[in-house]
């Protein structure tokens, strides 16, 4: 096993790390509360997601992961980082077009990590100011330019699968005991009508998965890497099985798939590894057959999208019904509480009315007592006035004046004393 592959792998990782535009774009988006949308796909897409999540970890970034693939998936977000891959092949893979265009029409800002594009680009032109796109090879970059995308919105960077950390698979970098493992595609992107009998399309064991965490990616990738480690050489038209085998230090013989992707990535990155070679071969399918395959794929994708939309609609209906049930339950509770509150208020009002009546009675009694007291006072005042008049009449009479003179004699100092003494003797 040539140990030089480790140095080359590290050099590619450092190129990704030192890609100023990529790192600045990621930080800018995350600072604006961007969500991360990892792509759906097979185990190869899991390797792309693993490298992306490793880069996030090194940058200290932990964006929220969003899942789903209906056109409303991106609703509620202003910034989205979309994971890289190969889901942008006209007539073959059009997985993300509808939801992406809907997001852009609503004014969203989109960052697409290293991806291959074939036949796409003109759809993005009206929203170019809202997009930052990284291609994982030169051919896709030129395709986007040809489709009308401005140069200042598109850039080139190696596939994120190359950033995968050594620690995930270092214990599996062993010398293989068996000569060749063949991994050829069985889907529409494959270039062979009939892959060799000994071929095993391992990525399809984990197909149509959205890879959202390091743990989710590592477990199946290690299982497949453990199998690959048992062989000296891997022959494949599966790009990311080639990348995984390269990371493990294996000899890799690449064949093209149905479009330029593998050759373009070999020319941009994989050719640096001495143990990796590319053998160009023509497809087993004639042009008419390739068109039929593409039409069948588009039909299946359309049916799948319709089914997904129907499922999303039913899920939305179920959600709305659950919300309605919750609201009805809440309404019943509020009505019950309102009735209880109303009863309590009636009781409280009755108590207050009783208190008011009691206070009124008290006031009436007090007024009555005050009236009686005022009447008594008035009577006494009249009696007092009458007494005063009688007193005045008595004082003005001759008898009173005579008695005044009579009693004044008794108040004389010596003579009065003698008179009081004789009076007392006479009376006794």
C-alpha positions in Angstrom: 0.0 0.0 0.0 1.5 3.3 -1.1 1.5 5.6 2.0 1.7 8.7 -0.2 -2.1 8.7 -0.5 -2.3 10.1 3.1 -0.2 13.1 2.2 -2.3 13.8 -1.0 -5.5 13.3 1.0 -4.3 15.9 3.6 -3.3 18.3 0.8 -6.8 18.1 -0.7 -8.4 18.7 2.8 -6.1 21.7 3.2 -7.2 23.1 -0.2 -10.8 22.9 0.9 -9.9 24.5 4.3 -8.0 27.3 2.6 -10.7 28.0 0.0 -11.3 31.5 1.2 -14.6 32.0 -0.7 -16.1 28.8 0.6 -15.2 29.5 4.2 -16.3 33.1 4.1 -19.6 32.2 2.5 -20.3 29.5 5.1 -19.5 31.8 8.0 -21.6 34.6 6.4 -24.6 32.3 6.0 -24.4 30.8 9.4 -24.1 34.3 10.9 -27.4 35.0 9.3 -29.0 32.0 10.9 -28.8 29.8 7.9 -30.2 26.2 8.0 -28.3 23.3 6.5 -30.1 21.1 4.0 -28.2 17.8 3.4 -29.1 16.0 0.2 -31.1 12.8 -0.2 -29.4 9.9 -1.7 -27.5 6.7 -1.3 -24.4 5.9 0.7 -22.2 8.1 -1.5 -24.3 11.1 -0.5 -23.6 10.0 3.1 -19.9 10.3 2.5 -20.4 13.9 1.1 -22.5 14.8 4.1 -19.9 13.3 6.5 -17.1 15.5 5.0 -19.4 18.5 5.1 -20.3 17.9 8.8 -16.6 17.4 9.6 -15.9 20.8 8.1 -18.7 22.4 10.1 -17.2 20.9 13.2 -13.7 22.2 12.5 -15.2 25.7 11.8 -17.2 25.6 15.1 -20.5 25.8 13.1 -23.6 23.9 14.1 -26.5 25.0 11.8 -29.9 23.6 12.2 -30.6 20.7 9.9 -33.9 20.7 7.9 -35.5 17.7 6.2 -38.1 17.1 3.6 -38.3 17.6 -0.2 -41.6 19.2 -0.9 -41.6 22.6 -2.5 -42.5 24.1 0.9 -39.5 22.5 2.7 -37.6 25.8 2.8 -40.5 27.9 3.9 -39.8 30.1 6.9 -36.0 30.4 6.2 -34.1 33.3 4.6 -30.7 31.6 4.3 -30.0 28.0 3.4 -26.8 26.0 2.9 -27.5 23.1 0.5 -25.3 20.1 0.7 -23.3 19.1 -2.4 -23.9 16.1 -4.7 -25.1 15.2 -8.1 -28.8 15.9 -8.0 -28.7 18.5 -10.8 -28.7 16.4 -14.1 -31.3 17.5 -16.6 -33.6 14.5 -17.5 -32.0 12.3 -14.9 -31.8 13.9 -11.4 -34.0 16.9 -10.8 -34.5 16.3 -7.1 -34.2 19.8 -5.7 -35.4 22.1 -8.6 -38.9 22.8 -7.5 -38.2 23.6 -3.8 -35.1 25.6 -4.7 -36.9 27.8 -7.3 -39.8 28.3 -4.8 -37.3 29.4 -2.2 -35.5 31.8 -4.5 -38.8 33.3 -5.7 -39.6 34.1 -2.1 -36.4 36.1 -1.8 -34.2 33.5 -0.1 -30.4 33.4 -0.2 -28.9 30.1 -1.2 -25.4 28.6 -0.9 -24.9 25.4 -2.8 -21.8 23.4 -1.7 -19.6 21.6 -4.3 -22.0 20.0 -6.8 -22.1 18.8 -10.4 -24.5 20.4 -12.9 -25.6 19.2 -16.3 -28.2 21.0 -18.3 -29.1 23.3 -15.4 -28.1 26.9 -14.9 -30.5 29.1 -16.9 -33.1 28.5 -14.2 -30.8 30.2 -11.7 -30.0 33.3 -13.8 -33.0 35.4 -12.7 -31.9 34.8 -9.1 -28.2 35.0 -9.5 -27.7 37.7 -6.9 -29.3 35.4 -4.3 -27.0 32.4 -5.1 -23.5 31.4 -4.3 -22.7 28.1 -6.1 -19.6 25.8 -5.8 -18.9 23.3 -8.5 -16.9 20.2 -7.6 -15.1 20.1 -11.0 -14.3 22.4 -13.9 -16.9 21.0 -16.4 -19.9 22.0 -14.2 -18.4 25.5 -13.8 -18.2 25.8 -17.5 -21.7 24.5 -17.9 -23.1 27.1 -15.5 -21.2 29.8 -17.4 -22.7 28.5 -20.7 -26.2 28.6 -19.2 -25.7 32.3 -18.3 -24.7 32.4 -14.7 -22.3 35.3 -13.9 -18.7 34.5 -12.9 -18.9 36.3 -9.6 -21.6 33.8 -8.3 -19.9 30.5 -9.2 -16.7 28.9 -7.9 -14.8 25.6 -7.9 -13.9 23.4 -4.9 -13.2 19.7 -4.5 -16.1 17.4 -3.5 -16.7 17.7 0.3 -16.3 13.9 0.6 -12.5 14.5 0.4 -12.7 16.5 3.7 -13.7 13.4 5.6 -11.5 13.1 8.7 -9.0 10.3 8.9 -10.2 9.2 12.3 -13.4 7.7 10.9 -11.7 5.0 8.9 -8.0 4.9 10.0 -8.3 1.5 11.7 -9.6 0.1 8.4 -6.6 1.1 6.3 -5.3 -2.4 6.0 -3.8 -4.6 3.3 -6.6 -6.5 1.5 -6.6 -10.2 1.2 -8.7 -10.5 -1.9 -7.9 -9.1 -5.3 -10.8 -7.1 -6.8 -14.1 -5.7 -5.5 -16.5 -4.6 -8.3 -19.1 -2.0 -7.5 -21.1 -1.0 -10.7 -24.3 1.0 -10.8 -27.6 -0.7 -11.3 -29.6 2.6 -11.7 -30.1 5.0 -14.6 -26.8 6.6 -14.2 -24.9 3.4 -14.8 -23.0 2.9 -18.1 -23.3 -0.9 -18.3 -26.4 -2.7 -19.4 -25.4 -5.8 -17.5 -22.8 -5.3 -14.7 -20.5 -8.3 -14.0 -22.0 -11.1 -12.0 -19.6 -10.5 -9.2 -20.5 -6.8 -9.0 -22.4 -5.5 -5.9 -24.0 -2.1 -5.9 -23.3 -1.4 -2.3 -24.5 2.2 -2.0 -28.1 1.1 -2.9 -28.2 -0.8 0.4 -28.7 2.7 2.0 -30.7 4.5 -0.7 -33.0 7.6 -0.5 -31.7 8.7 2.9 -31.2 12.2 4.1 -27.9 12.3 5.9 -28.2 14.7 8.8 -25.6 13.7 11.4 -22.0 12.4 11.7 -23.2 9.3 13.6 -25.8 8.5 11.0 -23.2 8.7 8.2 -20.4 6.9 10.0 -22.1 3.6 10.9 -23.1 2.4 7.4 -20.0 3.9 5.8 -17.7 2.0 8.2 -19.7 -1.2 7.4 -19.0 -0.8 3.7 -15.4 0.5 4.3 -14.8 -2.7 6.3 -15.8 -4.7 3.3 -13.7 -2.6 0.9 -10.7 -3.0 3.2 -10.7 -6.7 2.5 -9.8 -6.1 -1.1 -6.6 -4.8 -2.8 -8.5 -3.1 -5.7 -11.9 -1.6 -6.4 -13.4 -1.3 -9.9 -16.3 1.0 -10.0 -18.4 3.6 -11.8 -19.6 4.8 -8.3 -17.8 8.0 -7.7 -18.0 8.0 -3.9 -17.1 4.3 -3.6 -14.0 5.3 -5.5 -13.4 8.2 -3.0 -14.0 5.9 0.0 -11.6 3.3 -1.4 -9.1 6.1 -2.1 -9.3 7.3 1.5 -8.6 3.7 2.6 -5.5 3.6 0.3 -6.8 1.1 -2.2 -6.1 0.8 -5.9 -9.0 2.2 -7.7 -10.0 1.7 -11.4 -12.7 4.1 -12.4 -15.2 3.8 -15.3 -17.5 6.6 -16.5 -21.2 6.7 -15.7 -23.9 8.1 -18.0 -22.6 11.7 -17.9 -19.3 13.5 -17.4 -19.2 13.6 -13.6 -16.6 10.8 -12.9 -14.2 11.9 -15.6 -14.5 15.6 -14.5 -13.8 14.8 -10.8 -11.0 12.5 -11.8 -9.4 15.3 -13.8 -9.9 17.9 -11.0 -9.0 15.8 -7.8 -8.7 12.0 -8.1 -5.9 12.0 -10.7 -3.5 13.2 -7.9 -3.7 9.8 -6.2 -1.2 7.5 -8.0 -3.3 4.4 -7.2 -6.4 5.8 -9.0 -6.9 5.4 -12.7 -9.6 6.2 -15.2 -10.5 3.9 -18.0 -12.7 5.5 -20.6 -15.3 3.3 -22.2 -18.4 3.9 -24.2 -21.8 3.3 -22.7 -23.5 0.0 -23.5 -26.7 2.0 -24.2 -27.4 3.5 -27.6 -28.7 7.1 -27.6 -32.4 6.0 -28.0 -32.1 3.7 -25.1 -30.5 6.4 -23.0 -33.5 8.7 -23.9 -36.0 6.0 -22.8 -34.1 5.5 -19.5 -34.2 9.3 -18.9 -37.9 9.4 -19.7 -38.6 6.5 -17.4 -36.5 8.2 -14.7 -38.4 11.4 -15.1 -41.7 9.6 -15.0 -40.7 7.8 -11.8 -39.4 11.1 -10.3 -42.7 12.8 -11.2 -44.7 10.0 -9.7 -42.5 10.2 -6.6 -42.9 13.9 -6.3 -46.7 13.6 -6.7 -46.8 10.9 -4.0 -44.6 13.1 -1.8 -46.8 16.1 -2.4 -49.9 14.0 -1.6 -48.2 12.7 1.5 -47.2 16.2 2.5 -50.8 17.3 1.9 -52.2 14.5 4.1 -49.7 15.3 6.8 -50.7 18.9 6.6 -54.4 17.9 6.9 -53.6 15.7 9.8 -51.7 18.5 11.4 -54.5 21.0 10.8 -57.1 18.5 12.2 -54.9 17.9 15.3 -54.7 21.7 15.7 -58.4 22.0 15.4 -58.9 19.2 18.0 -56.5 21.0 20.3 -58.3 24.3 19.8 -61.7 22.7 20.4 -60.4 21.1 23.6 -59.0 24.4 24.6 -62.2 26.1 23.8 -64.2 23.6 25.9 -61.8 24.2 28.8 -62.1 28.0 28.4 -65.9 27.7 28.3 -66.0 25.5 31.4 -63.6 27.9 33.1 -65.8 30.8 32.0 -68.9 29.1 33.4 -67.1 28.5 36.6 -65.9 32.0 36.7 -69.4 33.2 35.9 -70.9 31.2 38.8 -68.2 32.6 41.1 -69.0 36.1 39.9 -72.7 35.6 40.5 -72.0 34.4 44.0 -69.6 37.3 44.5 -72.2 39.8 43.1 -74.9 38.3 45.4 -72.6 38.7 48.4 -71.9 42.3 47.3 -75.6 43.0 46.8 -76.3 41.6 50.3 -73.5 43.7 51.8 -74.9 46.8 50.0 -78.4 46.0 51.4 -77.0 45.6 54.8 -75.1 48.9 54.5 -78.3 50.5 53.2 -80.2 49.2 56.2 -77.5 50.4 58.6 -77.5 53.8 56.9 -81.3 54.0 57.1 -81.2 53.0 60.8 -78.5 55.6 61.4 -80.5 58.2 59.6 -83.6 57.3 61.6 -81.6 57.6 64.9 -80.1 60.9 63.8 -83.5 62.2 62.9 -84.8 61.1 66.3 -81.9 62.7 68.0 -82.4 65.9 66.1 -86.0 65.9 67.1 -85.2 65.4 70.7 -82.6 68.1 70.5 -85.1 70.4 68.9 -87.7 69.6 71.7 -85.1 70.2 74.4 -84.2 73.5 72.7 -87.8 74.5 72.6 -88.2 73.5 76.3 -85.0 75.4 77.1 -86.3 78.5 75.3 -89.6 78.3 77.1 -87.8 77.9 80.4 -85.6 80.9 79.6 -88.7 82.9 78.9 -90.3 81.9 82.2 -87.1 82.8 83.9 -87.0 86.1 82.3 -90.6 86.7 83.3 -89.8 85.7 86.9 -86.8 88.0 87.0 -88.9 90.9 85.7 -91.6 90.4 88.4 -91.9 92.5 91.6 -91.8 89.5 93.8 -88.5 88.4 92.3 -87.0 91.9 92.7 -88.3 92.0 96.3 -86.8 88.6 97.0 -83.6 89.8 95.5 -83.6 92.6 98.0 -84.6 90.4 100.8 -81.9 87.9 100.2 -79.3 90.6 99.6 -79.8 91.7 103.3 -78.6 88.3 104.3 -75.4 88.7 102.4 -74.3 91.7 104.4 -71.2 91.0 106.4 -72.3 91.3 110.0 -75.9 92.3 109.9 -76.6 89.5 107.5 -75.0 87.0 109.8 -77.2 88.1 112.7 -80.4 87.9 110.5 -79.4 84.4 109.3 -78.9 83.3 112.9 -82.4 84.6 114.0 -84.0 83.0 110.9 -82.5 79.7 111.7 -83.7 79.9 115.3 -87.2 80.8 114.3 -87.5 78.1 111.7 -86.2 75.4 114.0 
